[in-house]
């Protein structure tokens, strides 16, 4: 009798494990809410939060089918089903509380394994985002690749934005764009959640996230700049061309063009940046040196002909202008006390005693020496 009892006990343990894990992959698709984006806004009362979720459901005529298989954010849909987005909101005392209310309203299993974007409303971001974001860190389903963005306005309005050119909602195309922007040209600096948390809670006490707004044409969203955080609170932003320049410091590849006026030309030229190397040297507890080396290309156009001309003066001219542009961004970052480049880790590693001091204020007084070198190559002629 002991062996059957032992086998029964093992079976009960297995059932318990499956129940605890939720066994999401065994649920039919029409019983799941496959969350692709979640927005957080400040609620009507000081301690409340409004949560907006955007999830995918089978389109009309599609069967539920079994779970498991592909990832929606990986390029396919679970079981090959066609899906359409649903966006709903609820307010609660915490993110957990609001999500429980949403689950009760939908009677669906909320699956966060496909969560691609967490959108923070500006009003919430000006208070503190680290506490509500802990919900995603504690949830074992959420992937480290989930992106953090800030809505110019409310997260709910951004996720609900629509226009005739899109029928798949906001979260999915936004995640695709941000993922591509990590490696290819696009004027935005993405920041995945693990990186946002590591710098916000680390020595730098700083973070950044793309600033987004609804768009009436093209994709349902547009990038409007870069939101700057100090100790989890939104304290400033970079917009227009300054946010492009910040990409040269924050990204590893896929840089926006440099806009410069060369050789006495009357109109600016766009230098396509094909490569950028960045060196950081700590010269002392209150001084660092940044060295940036750019390989760029430019096309000839009416009024600007390279031919066999010496490019050295053009390179020096471009370097001087790009130095001024980068210095302008660094001035904004230092004024706001936002160490977006995470220079703190390097300085504190060399001078551990600084870890006991408030780095944001030290960063504001940090001397940053800047050296920029530009190489220009001809890339054909505009007709």
SEBA-792494 format. One record per residue (C-alpha): z negated, x, y; residue number from 0; chain; residue in one letter. Coordinates in Angstrom, 3 decimals. Layout:
+----------+----------+----------+-----+-------+-----+
|       pz |       px |       py |   n | chain | res |
+----------+----------+----------+-----+-------+-----+
|        Z |        X |        Y | NUM |     A |   A |
...
+----------+----------+----------+-----+-------+-----+
//
This chain:
+----------+----------+----------+-----+-------+-----+
|       pz |       px |       py |   n | chain | res |
+----------+----------+----------+-----+-------+-----+
|    0.000 |    0.000 |    0.000 |   0 |     A |   X |
|   -0.605 |    2.931 |    2.283 |   1 |     A |   X |
|    3.059 |    3.930 |    2.492 |   2 |     A |   X |
|    4.288 |    0.413 |    3.489 |   3 |     A |   X |
|    1.508 |    0.216 |    6.073 |   4 |     A |   X |
|    2.449 |    3.618 |    7.434 |   5 |     A |   X |
|    6.134 |    2.606 |    7.648 |   6 |     A |   X |
|    5.162 |   -0.621 |    9.388 |   7 |     A |   X |
|    3.142 |    1.344 |   11.927 |   8 |     A |   X |
|    6.115 |    3.645 |   12.610 |   9 |     A |   X |
|    8.344 |    0.607 |   13.066 |  10 |     A |   X |
|    5.921 |   -0.903 |   15.575 |  11 |     A |   X |
|    5.829 |    2.355 |   17.524 |  12 |     A |   X |
|    9.650 |    2.458 |   17.674 |  13 |     A |   X |
|    9.771 |   -1.125 |   18.918 |  14 |     A |   X |
|    7.193 |   -0.250 |   21.564 |  15 |     A |   X |
|    9.199 |    2.758 |   22.749 |  16 |     A |   X |
|   12.350 |    0.648 |   23.043 |  17 |     A |   X |
|   10.445 |   -1.952 |   25.033 |  18 |     A |   X |
|    8.984 |    0.635 |   27.394 |  19 |     A |   X |
|   12.349 |    2.263 |   28.083 |  20 |     A |   X |
|   13.859 |   -1.120 |   28.855 |  21 |     A |   X |
|   16.738 |   -0.383 |   26.485 |  22 |     A |   X |
|   19.118 |   -1.161 |   29.337 |  23 |     A |   X |
|   22.185 |   -0.046 |   27.426 |  24 |     A |   X |
|   21.618 |   -2.756 |   24.803 |  25 |     A |   X |
|   21.790 |   -5.574 |   27.359 |  26 |     A |   X |
|   25.004 |   -7.489 |   27.944 |  27 |     A |   X |
|   26.769 |   -6.545 |   31.163 |  28 |     A |   X |
|   26.355 |  -10.049 |   32.591 |  29 |     A |   X |
|   22.570 |   -9.721 |   32.255 |  30 |     A |   X |
|   22.433 |   -6.470 |   34.248 |  31 |     A |   X |
|   22.468 |   -5.862 |   37.975 |  32 |     A |   X |
|   24.156 |   -2.455 |   38.166 |  33 |     A |   X |
|   22.751 |   -1.248 |   41.488 |  34 |     A |   X |
|   25.213 |    1.026 |   43.296 |  35 |     A |   X |
|   23.548 |    1.085 |   46.724 |  36 |     A |   X |
|   20.146 |    0.203 |   48.138 |  37 |     A |   X |
|   19.248 |   -0.158 |   51.796 |  38 |     A |   X |
|   15.800 |    0.125 |   53.382 |  39 |     A |   X |
|   14.955 |   -1.429 |   56.749 |  40 |     A |   X |
|   11.715 |   -1.951 |   58.625 |  41 |     A |   X |
|   10.354 |   -5.423 |   57.888 |  42 |     A |   X |
|    9.088 |   -7.991 |   60.407 |  43 |     A |   X |
|    5.470 |   -6.849 |   60.056 |  44 |     A |   X |
|    4.315 |   -3.226 |   60.557 |  45 |     A |   X |
|    3.612 |   -2.552 |   56.868 |  46 |     A |   X |
|    6.591 |   -4.410 |   55.376 |  47 |     A |   X |
|   10.045 |   -3.246 |   54.302 |  48 |     A |   X |
|   13.312 |   -5.093 |   53.807 |  49 |     A |   X |
|   15.272 |   -4.005 |   50.760 |  50 |     A |   X |
|   18.984 |   -4.731 |   50.406 |  51 |     A |   X |
|   20.684 |   -4.080 |   47.089 |  52 |     A |   X |
|   24.365 |   -4.042 |   46.305 |  53 |     A |   X |
|   25.165 |   -4.478 |   42.626 |  54 |     A |   X |
|   28.235 |   -5.101 |   40.534 |  55 |     A |   X |
|   28.872 |   -8.133 |   38.346 |  56 |     A |   X |
|   31.804 |   -8.923 |   36.025 |  57 |     A |   X |
|   34.711 |  -10.414 |   37.918 |  58 |     A |   X |
|   35.919 |  -13.904 |   37.107 |  59 |     A |   X |
|   37.361 |  -14.168 |   33.615 |  60 |     A |   X |
|   35.553 |  -11.075 |   32.295 |  61 |     A |   X |
|   33.242 |  -11.305 |   29.325 |  62 |     A |   X |
|   29.740 |   -9.845 |   29.263 |  63 |     A |   X |
|   30.202 |   -7.445 |   26.343 |  64 |     A |   X |
|   27.711 |   -4.923 |   25.057 |  65 |     A |   X |
|   26.105 |   -2.250 |   27.147 |  66 |     A |   X |
|   26.336 |    1.499 |   26.939 |  67 |     A |   X |
|   29.304 |    3.705 |   27.602 |  68 |     A |   X |
|   30.744 |    4.700 |   30.952 |  69 |     A |   X |
|   29.210 |    5.189 |   34.358 |  70 |     A |   X |
|   30.498 |    3.190 |   37.290 |  71 |     A |   X |
|   29.936 |    6.094 |   39.643 |  72 |     A |   X |
|   31.660 |    8.429 |   37.242 |  73 |     A |   X |
|   35.011 |    6.750 |   37.683 |  74 |     A |   X |
|   34.993 |    3.919 |   35.183 |  75 |     A |   X |
|   33.223 |    0.651 |   34.526 |  76 |     A |   X |
|   30.891 |   -0.121 |   31.687 |  77 |     A |   X |
|   32.832 |   -1.414 |   28.680 |  78 |     A |   X |
|   36.007 |   -1.381 |   30.787 |  79 |     A |   X |
|   35.009 |   -4.612 |   32.589 |  80 |     A |   X |
|   36.341 |   -5.463 |   36.041 |  81 |     A |   X |
|   33.525 |   -5.918 |   38.543 |  82 |     A |   X |
|   32.863 |   -7.300 |   42.015 |  83 |     A |   X |
|   29.966 |   -6.554 |   44.432 |  84 |     A |   X |
|   27.018 |   -8.782 |   45.319 |  85 |     A |   X |
|   24.675 |   -7.923 |   48.213 |  86 |     A |   X |
|   21.230 |   -9.518 |   48.564 |  87 |     A |   X |
|   18.043 |   -8.785 |   50.549 |  88 |     A |   X |
|   14.310 |   -9.454 |   50.305 |  89 |     A |   X |
|   11.230 |   -8.389 |   52.246 |  90 |     A |   X |
|    7.987 |   -7.173 |   50.718 |  91 |     A |   X |
|    4.842 |   -5.198 |   51.415 |  92 |     A |   X |
|    6.507 |   -2.179 |   49.747 |  93 |     A |   X |
|    9.792 |   -1.268 |   48.106 |  94 |     A |   X |
|    8.303 |   -2.180 |   44.728 |  95 |     A |   X |
|    7.230 |   -5.579 |   46.004 |  96 |     A |   X |
|   10.623 |   -6.358 |   47.567 |  97 |     A |   X |
|   12.466 |   -5.284 |   44.405 |  98 |     A |   X |
|   10.220 |   -7.564 |   42.297 |  99 |     A |   X |
|   11.148 |  -10.482 |   44.564 | 100 |     A |   X |
|   14.849 |   -9.687 |   44.191 | 101 |     A |   X |
|   14.542 |   -9.507 |   40.417 | 102 |     A |   X |
|   12.825 |  -12.889 |   40.346 | 103 |     A |   X |
|   15.606 |  -14.410 |   42.464 | 104 |     A |   X |
|   18.442 |  -13.050 |   40.340 | 105 |     A |   X |
|   16.854 |  -13.204 |   36.854 | 106 |     A |   X |
|   18.771 |   -9.990 |   36.074 | 107 |     A |   X |
|   17.691 |   -6.599 |   34.789 | 108 |     A |   X |
|   17.920 |   -4.148 |   37.718 | 109 |     A |   X |
|   19.520 |   -0.946 |   36.424 | 110 |     A |   X |
|   19.298 |    2.045 |   38.797 | 111 |     A |   X |
|   21.120 |    4.563 |   36.630 | 112 |     A |   X |
|   24.280 |    3.988 |   38.701 | 113 |     A |   X |
|   22.556 |    4.145 |   42.091 | 114 |     A |   X |
|   24.776 |    6.297 |   44.287 | 115 |     A |   X |
|   23.628 |    5.745 |   47.882 | 116 |     A |   X |
|   20.297 |    5.029 |   49.574 | 117 |     A |   X |
|   20.868 |    3.750 |   53.126 | 118 |     A |   X |
|   18.058 |    4.069 |   55.668 | 119 |     A |   X |
|   18.025 |    1.765 |   58.685 | 120 |     A |   X |
|   17.413 |    3.460 |   62.032 | 121 |     A |   X |
|   14.244 |    1.514 |   62.846 | 122 |     A |   X |
|   12.648 |    2.526 |   59.523 | 123 |     A |   X |
|   13.893 |    6.109 |   59.894 | 124 |     A |   X |
|   12.093 |    6.410 |   63.245 | 125 |     A |   X |
|    8.782 |    5.573 |   61.505 | 126 |     A |   X |
|    8.729 |    7.518 |   58.218 | 127 |     A |   X |
|   11.171 |    7.600 |   55.322 | 128 |     A |   X |
|    9.317 |    9.806 |   52.845 | 129 |     A |   X |
|    6.843 |    7.128 |   51.740 | 130 |     A |   X |
|    9.456 |    4.451 |   50.885 | 131 |     A |   X |
|   11.780 |    7.055 |   49.334 | 132 |     A |   X |
|    9.061 |    7.944 |   46.835 | 133 |     A |   X |
|   10.047 |    4.757 |   44.986 | 134 |     A |   X |
|   13.283 |    6.433 |   43.903 | 135 |     A |   X |
|   11.626 |    9.713 |   42.992 | 136 |     A |   X |
|    9.162 |    7.894 |   40.737 | 137 |     A |   X |
|   11.907 |    5.833 |   39.091 | 138 |     A |   X |
|   13.200 |    7.789 |   36.103 | 139 |     A |   X |
|   16.585 |    6.032 |   36.120 | 140 |     A |   X |
|   17.678 |    7.315 |   39.546 | 141 |     A |   X |
|   19.981 |   10.347 |   39.330 | 142 |     A |   X |
|   19.420 |   13.457 |   41.438 | 143 |     A |   X |
|   22.958 |   13.013 |   42.767 | 144 |     A |   X |
|   22.049 |    9.846 |   44.729 | 145 |     A |   X |
|   23.047 |   10.387 |   48.368 | 146 |     A |   X |
|   20.904 |    9.641 |   51.439 | 147 |     A |   X |
|   22.542 |    8.245 |   54.590 | 148 |     A |   X |
|   21.301 |    6.659 |   57.818 | 149 |     A |   X |
|   22.810 |    3.458 |   59.168 | 150 |     A |   X |
|   23.593 |    3.266 |   62.862 | 151 |     A |   X |
|   21.715 |   -0.012 |   63.148 | 152 |     A |   X |
|   20.372 |   -1.679 |   60.009 | 153 |     A |   X |
|   21.041 |   -0.740 |   56.413 | 154 |     A |   X |
|   21.578 |   -4.421 |   55.575 | 155 |     A |   X |
|   24.360 |   -4.763 |   58.155 | 156 |     A |   X |
|   26.094 |   -1.626 |   56.889 | 157 |     A |   X |
|   25.987 |   -2.679 |   53.240 | 158 |     A |   X |
|   27.203 |   -6.194 |   54.116 | 159 |     A |   X |
|   30.110 |   -4.955 |   56.252 | 160 |     A |   X |
|   33.520 |   -6.018 |   55.017 | 161 |     A |   X |
|   37.120 |   -5.771 |   56.125 | 162 |     A |   X |
|   40.446 |   -6.790 |   54.573 | 163 |     A |   X |
|   41.133 |   -3.355 |   53.064 | 164 |     A |   X |
|   38.225 |   -3.253 |   50.629 | 165 |     A |   X |
|   37.061 |   -5.555 |   47.870 | 166 |     A |   X |
|   34.598 |   -3.279 |   46.077 | 167 |     A |   X |
|   31.792 |   -3.334 |   48.619 | 168 |     A |   X |
|   30.419 |   -0.400 |   50.590 | 169 |     A |   X |
|   28.227 |    1.579 |   48.200 | 170 |     A |   X |
|   30.855 |    2.661 |   45.689 | 171 |     A |   X |
|   33.510 |    3.999 |   48.125 | 172 |     A |   X |
|   30.761 |    5.590 |   50.227 | 173 |     A |   X |
|   29.417 |    7.460 |   47.210 | 174 |     A |   X |
|   32.929 |    8.638 |   46.279 | 175 |     A |   X |
|   33.556 |    9.944 |   49.790 | 176 |     A |   X |
|   30.213 |   11.748 |   50.019 | 177 |     A |   X |
|   30.674 |   13.312 |   46.575 | 178 |     A |   X |
|   34.134 |   14.603 |   47.497 | 179 |     A |   X |
|   32.845 |   15.867 |   50.854 | 180 |     A |   X |
|   30.564 |   18.287 |   48.990 | 181 |     A |   X |
|   33.601 |   20.344 |   47.954 | 182 |     A |   X |
|   36.690 |   19.274 |   49.924 | 183 |     A |   X |
|   37.581 |   18.858 |   53.568 | 184 |     A |   X |
|   35.899 |   15.920 |   55.261 | 185 |     A |   X |
|   33.918 |   15.987 |   58.522 | 186 |     A |   X |
|   30.503 |   15.086 |   57.095 | 187 |     A |   X |
|   27.528 |   16.970 |   55.624 | 188 |     A |   X |
|   26.263 |   15.021 |   52.576 | 189 |     A |   X |
|   22.649 |   15.389 |   51.492 | 190 |     A |   X |
|   21.543 |   14.279 |   48.048 | 191 |     A |   X |
|   18.036 |   12.936 |   47.625 | 192 |     A |   X |
|   16.532 |   15.928 |   45.818 | 193 |     A |   X |
|   17.737 |   18.246 |   48.595 | 194 |     A |   X |
|   16.516 |   15.904 |   51.335 | 195 |     A |   X |
|   13.065 |   15.792 |   49.747 | 196 |     A |   X |
|   12.861 |   19.508 |   48.991 | 197 |     A |   X |
|   13.465 |   20.538 |   52.607 | 198 |     A |   X |
|   11.442 |   17.661 |   54.108 | 199 |     A |   X |
|    8.375 |   18.501 |   52.014 | 200 |     A |   X |
|    8.942 |   22.271 |   51.864 | 201 |     A |   X |
|    8.315 |   24.959 |   54.447 | 202 |     A |   X |
|   11.021 |   23.693 |   56.820 | 203 |     A |   X |
|    9.568 |   20.154 |   57.054 | 204 |     A |   X |
|   13.080 |   19.140 |   58.103 | 205 |     A |   X |
|   16.000 |   17.166 |   56.782 | 206 |     A |   X |
|   19.339 |   15.665 |   57.713 | 207 |     A |   X |
|   21.595 |   12.860 |   56.546 | 208 |     A |   X |
|   25.039 |   11.528 |   57.513 | 209 |     A |   X |
|   24.960 |    8.813 |   60.161 | 210 |     A |   X |
|   27.134 |    5.801 |   59.241 | 211 |     A |   X |
|   28.301 |    2.619 |   60.944 | 212 |     A |   X |
|   30.386 |   -0.416 |   59.873 | 213 |     A |   X |
|   34.124 |   -0.059 |   60.410 | 214 |     A |   X |
|   36.562 |   -2.922 |   61.120 | 215 |     A |   X |
|   39.479 |   -1.093 |   59.506 | 216 |     A |   X |
|   40.089 |    1.322 |   56.655 | 217 |     A |   X |
|   36.937 |    1.757 |   54.540 | 218 |     A |   X |
|   34.108 |   -0.614 |   55.451 | 219 |     A |   X |
|   32.153 |    2.317 |   56.915 | 220 |     A |   X |
|   32.729 |    5.317 |   59.168 | 221 |     A |   X |
|   30.868 |    8.570 |   59.776 | 222 |     A |   X |
|   29.498 |    8.731 |   63.322 | 223 |     A |   X |
|   27.384 |   11.878 |   63.197 | 224 |     A |   X |
|   24.403 |   13.597 |   61.639 | 225 |     A |   X |
|   20.839 |   12.230 |   61.711 | 226 |     A |   X |
|   18.077 |   14.839 |   62.160 | 227 |     A |   X |
|   14.613 |   14.465 |   60.584 | 228 |     A |   X |
|   11.354 |   16.296 |   61.175 | 229 |     A |   X |
|    8.543 |   15.628 |   58.689 | 230 |     A |   X |
|   10.342 |   12.534 |   57.442 | 231 |     A |   X |
|   10.869 |   10.974 |   60.875 | 232 |     A |   X |
|   14.222 |   10.580 |   62.650 | 233 |     A |   X |
|   13.970 |   12.635 |   65.847 | 234 |     A |   X |
|   17.560 |   13.185 |   66.949 | 235 |     A |   X |
|   21.218 |   13.223 |   66.047 | 236 |     A |   X |
|   24.442 |   15.157 |   66.433 | 237 |     A |   X |
|   27.567 |   13.152 |   67.177 | 238 |     A |   X |
|   31.277 |   13.643 |   67.737 | 239 |     A |   X |
|   32.495 |   17.256 |   67.552 | 240 |     A |   X |
|   28.961 |   18.685 |   67.473 | 241 |     A |   X |
|   28.396 |   17.120 |   64.048 | 242 |     A |   X |
|   31.620 |   18.799 |   62.864 | 243 |     A |   X |
|   30.325 |   22.158 |   64.077 | 244 |     A |   X |
|   27.042 |   21.543 |   62.224 | 245 |     A |   X |
|   29.086 |   21.254 |   59.020 | 246 |     A |   X |
|   30.049 |   24.930 |   59.389 | 247 |     A |   X |
|   26.351 |   25.792 |   59.068 | 248 |     A |   X |
|   25.294 |   23.257 |   56.446 | 249 |     A |   X |
|   28.183 |   22.972 |   53.987 | 250 |     A |   X |
|   29.398 |   25.552 |   51.505 | 251 |     A |   X |
|   33.047 |   24.523 |   51.590 | 252 |     A |   X |
|   35.331 |   21.766 |   52.881 | 253 |     A |   X |
|   34.844 |   22.529 |   56.573 | 254 |     A |   X |
|   36.226 |   20.508 |   59.506 | 255 |     A |   X |
|   38.758 |   22.163 |   61.794 | 256 |     A |   X |
|   37.678 |   24.281 |   64.742 | 257 |     A |   X |
|   39.074 |   23.041 |   68.056 | 258 |     A |   X |
|   39.819 |   25.945 |   70.413 | 259 |     A |   X |
|   42.155 |   26.768 |   73.281 | 260 |     A |   X |
|   44.009 |   30.018 |   72.610 | 261 |     A |   X |
|   46.079 |   32.495 |   74.555 | 262 |     A |   X |
|   46.077 |   30.660 |   77.861 | 263 |     A |   X |
|   47.457 |   27.483 |   76.267 | 264 |     A |   X |
|   46.990 |   24.250 |   78.203 | 265 |     A |   X |
|   46.109 |   22.187 |   75.131 | 266 |     A |   X |
|   43.558 |   22.825 |   72.377 | 267 |     A |   X |
|   44.615 |   23.976 |   68.914 | 268 |     A |   X |
|   43.081 |   23.142 |   65.552 | 269 |     A |   X |
|   42.126 |   26.062 |   63.349 | 270 |     A |   X |
|   42.014 |   25.036 |   59.703 | 271 |     A |   X |
|   39.023 |   26.799 |   58.129 | 272 |     A |   X |
|   39.872 |   27.951 |   54.614 | 273 |     A |   X |
|   36.792 |   30.110 |   54.055 | 274 |     A |   X |
|   33.460 |   30.757 |   55.694 | 275 |     A |   X |
|   30.836 |   33.321 |   54.742 | 276 |     A |   X |
|   27.311 |   33.101 |   56.096 | 277 |     A |   X |
|   24.741 |   35.887 |   56.147 | 278 |     A |   X |
|   21.121 |   35.426 |   57.189 | 279 |     A |   X |
|   18.860 |   38.382 |   57.980 | 280 |     A |   X |
|   15.193 |   38.118 |   58.855 | 281 |     A |   X |
|   14.429 |   40.674 |   61.541 | 282 |     A |   X |
|   10.806 |   39.686 |   62.088 | 283 |     A |   X |
|    8.422 |   36.737 |   62.005 | 284 |     A |   X |
|   10.070 |   35.294 |   65.098 | 285 |     A |   X |
|   13.663 |   36.532 |   64.858 | 286 |     A |   X |
|   16.610 |   35.971 |   62.501 | 287 |     A |   X |
|   20.268 |   36.984 |   62.691 | 288 |     A |   X |
|   23.117 |   34.703 |   61.598 | 289 |     A |   X |
|   26.515 |   36.166 |   60.821 | 290 |     A |   X |
|   29.490 |   33.858 |   60.255 | 291 |     A |   X |
|   32.917 |   35.070 |   59.195 | 292 |     A |   X |
|   35.781 |   32.540 |   59.234 | 293 |     A |   X |
|   39.224 |   32.743 |   57.684 | 294 |     A |   X |
|   41.462 |   30.249 |   59.463 | 295 |     A |   X |
|   45.087 |   29.245 |   59.740 | 296 |     A |   X |
|   47.066 |   27.714 |   62.572 | 297 |     A |   X |
|   50.477 |   26.128 |   62.865 | 298 |     A |   X |
|   52.882 |   26.937 |   65.649 | 299 |     A |   X |
|   53.694 |   24.054 |   67.951 | 300 |     A |   X |
|   55.629 |   23.468 |   71.175 | 301 |     A |   X |
|   54.053 |   25.750 |   73.763 | 302 |     A |   X |
|   52.288 |   27.893 |   71.160 | 303 |     A |   X |
|   54.429 |   30.427 |   69.291 | 304 |     A |   X |
|   52.923 |   33.289 |   67.299 | 305 |     A |   X |
|   55.963 |   35.152 |   65.980 | 306 |     A |   X |
|   54.973 |   38.841 |   65.843 | 307 |     A |   X |
|   52.372 |   38.705 |   68.581 | 308 |     A |   X |
|   49.103 |   40.559 |   68.159 | 309 |     A |   X |
|   46.569 |   38.034 |   66.910 | 310 |     A |   X |
|   43.543 |   40.165 |   67.779 | 311 |     A |   X |
|   43.127 |   38.666 |   71.282 | 312 |     A |   X |
|   43.510 |   35.178 |   69.785 | 313 |     A |   X |
|   40.867 |   35.922 |   67.153 | 314 |     A |   X |
|   38.466 |   37.237 |   69.777 | 315 |     A |   X |
|   39.122 |   34.196 |   71.963 | 316 |     A |   X |
|   38.497 |   31.840 |   69.028 | 317 |     A |   X |
|   35.328 |   33.704 |   68.044 | 318 |     A |   X |
|   33.938 |   33.448 |   71.577 | 319 |     A |   X |
|   34.580 |   29.713 |   71.764 | 320 |     A |   X |
|   33.229 |   29.008 |   68.270 | 321 |     A |   X |
|   30.129 |   31.090 |   69.071 | 322 |     A |   X |
|   29.494 |   28.885 |   72.084 | 323 |     A |   X |
|   30.020 |   25.730 |   69.999 | 324 |     A |   X |
|   27.638 |   26.884 |   67.252 | 325 |     A |   X |
|   25.058 |   27.958 |   69.816 | 326 |     A |   X |
|   25.151 |   24.467 |   71.283 | 327 |     A |   X |
|   24.304 |   22.946 |   67.873 | 328 |     A |   X |
|   21.511 |   25.460 |   67.260 | 329 |     A |   X |
|   20.056 |   24.611 |   70.668 | 330 |     A |   X |
|   19.879 |   20.919 |   69.717 | 331 |     A |   X |
|   18.295 |   21.709 |   66.335 | 332 |     A |   X |
|   15.681 |   23.968 |   67.912 | 333 |     A |   X |
|   14.896 |   21.514 |   70.705 | 334 |     A |   X |
|   14.206 |   18.839 |   68.055 | 335 |     A |   X |
|   12.330 |   21.273 |   65.780 | 336 |     A |   X |
|   14.734 |   20.519 |   62.915 | 337 |     A |   X |
|   15.347 |   23.536 |   60.673 | 338 |     A |   X |
|   18.348 |   21.941 |   58.950 | 339 |     A |   X |
|   19.468 |   25.305 |   57.550 | 340 |     A |   X |
|   16.056 |   25.817 |   55.898 | 341 |     A |   X |
|   15.543 |   29.224 |   57.496 | 342 |     A |   X |
|   11.827 |   28.708 |   56.872 | 343 |     A |   X |
|   12.047 |   29.737 |   53.221 | 344 |     A |   X |
|   13.507 |   33.124 |   54.108 | 345 |     A |   X |
|   11.093 |   33.816 |   56.945 | 346 |     A |   X |
|    8.005 |   32.645 |   55.046 | 347 |     A |   X |
|    9.078 |   34.692 |   52.000 | 348 |     A |   X |
|    9.035 |   37.812 |   54.192 | 349 |     A |   X |
|    5.902 |   36.787 |   56.124 | 350 |     A |   X |
|    3.729 |   34.574 |   53.865 | 351 |     A |   X |
|    1.035 |   34.140 |   56.499 | 352 |     A |   X |
|    3.416 |   31.887 |   58.446 | 353 |     A |   X |
|    3.114 |   29.268 |   55.669 | 354 |     A |   X |
|   -0.238 |   28.279 |   57.185 | 355 |     A |   X |
|    1.315 |   27.566 |   60.569 | 356 |     A |   X |
|    3.347 |   24.567 |   61.678 | 357 |     A |   X |
|    6.919 |   25.714 |   61.087 | 358 |     A |   X |
|    8.728 |   23.093 |   63.218 | 359 |     A |   X |
|    6.992 |   24.421 |   66.332 | 360 |     A |   X |
|    7.607 |   28.024 |   65.233 | 361 |     A |   X |
|   11.282 |   27.186 |   64.674 | 362 |     A |   X |
|   11.545 |   25.901 |   68.226 | 363 |     A |   X |
|   10.525 |   29.361 |   69.463 | 364 |     A |   X |
|   12.503 |   31.320 |   66.868 | 365 |     A |   X |
|   15.031 |   33.785 |   68.270 | 366 |     A |   X |
|   18.363 |   33.278 |   66.509 | 367 |     A |   X |
|   20.912 |   36.037 |   67.091 | 368 |     A |   X |
|   24.441 |   34.844 |   66.393 | 369 |     A |   X |
|   27.542 |   36.837 |   65.433 | 370 |     A |   X |
|   30.889 |   35.112 |   64.752 | 371 |     A |   X |
|   34.088 |   36.712 |   63.447 | 372 |     A |   X |
|   37.383 |   34.810 |   63.132 | 373 |     A |   X |
|   40.538 |   35.771 |   61.222 | 374 |     A |   X |
|   43.684 |   33.809 |   62.069 | 375 |     A |   X |
|   46.725 |   33.477 |   59.824 | 376 |     A |   X |
|   49.972 |   31.719 |   60.648 | 377 |     A |   X |
|   50.568 |   28.599 |   58.567 | 378 |     A |   X |
|   54.051 |   27.438 |   59.411 | 379 |     A |   X |
|   55.501 |   25.557 |   62.341 | 380 |     A |   X |
|   55.129 |   21.958 |   63.458 | 381 |     A |   X |
|   58.487 |   20.261 |   63.995 | 382 |     A |   X |
+----------+----------+----------+-----+-------+-----+
//
